[in-house]
Amino acid sequence: MSDASSEPTTGESGLDVRGIAKRGAFFVAVAVAAAIAISALPGVGEVRERLADADPRWLFAAAACAIGSMMGFVRALWAAFDRVVPWRRALVLGLAEQGANVLLPAGGAGGPAFGTIVMRRVGVPADLAAQRHAALFLATSAVSFFALLVFGVLEAIGLLPGDAPLVATALPAAGAAVLIVLALVYGRMPPPSRAAPTVGARVRVALWRLRRFLHDAVNTTVWLLRHGDRLLLAGAIAYYAFDVASLGCAFQAFGGGAPPLGVFVLAYTLGHAGAWLPTPGGVGGTEGGLIGMFAAYGTPLAVAAAAVLAYRVFQLGLPAILGAISLLRIRYILAHPPSREAVAAAFAQSRLPPSTASPAD
């Protein structure tokens, strides 16, 4: 891990405010371009009509569920750090990280990377900050794979209503099960060793960093679930479940038309694979993935498009707004940090699992 002194700074707070502002402007430009592209699609007139007829009560419910999802993430973050961070600071950092996920094109990893830097600057040990954020990222992501497994199996064996073909329910469940097993097995293996540096080895170094990140994340997450704050799991589930509910409310705002629960969860989870595209907030990829998956599972295209677009307004807009406000607060915290001795003493009492990673460079 690189030294903190090598990170870009602007002013006493240490935050690259100009860089964040540029990313925010880029996000707006991408969102506008995506909106123009969608408006040019054939049949978009029906979507506009549905958007105009939306039920504001259900839209309010969708926004409330989006905020509930954000609070779930904050609770998971607080638990990941054994609650040694005061709740108000965990709230500010959690909202700021979600704002960074919108602004930074890193497939959802921009927020944890940003949070790690902030934690290090206020005196949290670097290894602990990186390990716990890796575990937070994995825990909140793993819920999606378990949802695929559970709801896919329940749909495949007929315990949940739905007429999706067997391959569309059993195959996602099987794929999720394989990935979960592979992750657990990989976590029990020896940590990846770094090869000797050679000329032109950037790809190998990047792959090594990714393998080390996954290895540390799996081990730390399992350790936290066994020995740490058990509400880490509750926060991660709330983060996922409230987001699913937000999209469900968006469907209701346009008169329903959503598939049954099991199929809905499968379409939602698989559709979010588009968020891994390297665009701010997954703009374009997420919308296309969700609309495409719901259409593939039998939802009318116009209904899916209207619901997804409304849902994405809240999923992107609320973190961007609340995250921007929190970023201002983080600047104040970094400009007036607590005593590093006090921070070190607090984290010295945190139950840190044994390090399994190779030494950082």
Secondary structure as the mmCIF struct_conf table of DSSP 4:
data_model
#
loop_
_struct_conf.conf_type_id
_struct_conf.id
_struct_conf.beg_label_comp_id
_struct_conf.beg_label_asym_id
_struct_conf.beg_label_seq_id
_struct_conf.end_label_comp_id
_struct_conf.end_label_asym_id
_struct_conf.end_label_seq_id
HELX_RH_3T_P HELX_RH_3T_P1 ALA A 4 SER A 6
BEND BEND1 GLU A 7 GLU A 7
BEND BEND2 GLY A 11 GLY A 11
TURN_TY1_P TURN_TY1_P1 GLU A 12 SER A 13
HELX_RH_AL_P HELX_RH_AL_P1 VAL A 17 SER A 39
TURN_TY1_P TURN_TY1_P2 ALA A 40 ALA A 40
BEND BEND3 LEU A 41 LEU A 41
TURN_TY1_P TURN_TY1_P3 PRO A 42 GLY A 43
HELX_RH_AL_P HELX_RH_AL_P2 VAL A 44 ALA A 52
TURN_TY1_P TURN_TY1_P4 ASP A 53 ASP A 53
HELX_RH_AL_P HELX_RH_AL_P3 PRO A 56 ALA A 80
TURN_TY1_P TURN_TY1_P5 PHE A 81 ARG A 83
BEND BEND4 VAL A 85 VAL A 85
HELX_RH_AL_P HELX_RH_AL_P4 TRP A 87 LEU A 103
BEND BEND5 LEU A 104 LEU A 104
BEND BEND6 ALA A 106 ALA A 106
TURN_TY1_P TURN_TY1_P6 GLY A 107 GLY A 108
HELX_RH_AL_P HELX_RH_AL_P5 GLY A 110 ARG A 121
TURN_TY1_P TURN_TY1_P7 VAL A 122 GLY A 123
HELX_RH_AL_P HELX_RH_AL_P6 ALA A 126 ALA A 156
TURN_TY1_P TURN_TY1_P8 ILE A 157 GLY A 158
BEND BEND7 LEU A 159 LEU A 160
HELX_RH_AL_P HELX_RH_AL_P7 LEU A 166 ARG A 188
BEND BEND8 MET A 189 MET A 189
HELX_LH_PP_P HELX_LH_PP_P1 PRO A 190 PRO A 197
TURN_TY1_P TURN_TY1_P9 VAL A 199 GLY A 200
HELX_RH_AL_P HELX_RH_AL_P8 ARG A 202 HIS A 227
BEND BEND9 GLY A 228 GLY A 228
TURN_TY1_P TURN_TY1_P10 ARG A 230 ARG A 230
HELX_RH_AL_P HELX_RH_AL_P9 LEU A 231 ALA A 253
TURN_TY1_P TURN_TY1_P11 PHE A 254 GLY A 255
HELX_LH_PP_P HELX_LH_PP_P2 ALA A 258 PRO A 260
HELX_RH_AL_P HELX_RH_AL_P10 LEU A 261 GLY A 271
HELX_RH_3T_P HELX_RH_3T_P2 HIS A 272 TRP A 276
BEND BEND10 LEU A 277 THR A 279
HELX_RH_3T_P HELX_RH_3T_P3 PRO A 280 GLY A 282
TURN_TY1_P TURN_TY1_P12 VAL A 283 GLY A 284
HELX_RH_AL_P HELX_RH_AL_P11 GLY A 285 ALA A 296
TURN_TY1_P TURN_TY1_P13 TYR A 297 GLY A 298
HELX_RH_AL_P HELX_RH_AL_P12 LEU A 301 ALA A 335
BEND BEND11 HIS A 336 HIS A 336
HELX_LH_PP_P HELX_LH_PP_P3 PRO A 337 SER A 339
HELX_RH_AL_P HELX_RH_AL_P13 ARG A 340 ALA A 348
TURN_TY1_P TURN_TY1_P14 GLN A 349 GLN A 349
BEND BEND12 SER A 350 SER A 350
HELX_LH_PP_P HELX_LH_PP_P4 LEU A 352 SER A 355
BEND BEND13 ALA A 357 ALA A 357
HELX_LH_PP_P HELX_LH_PP_P5 SER A 358 ALA A 360
#
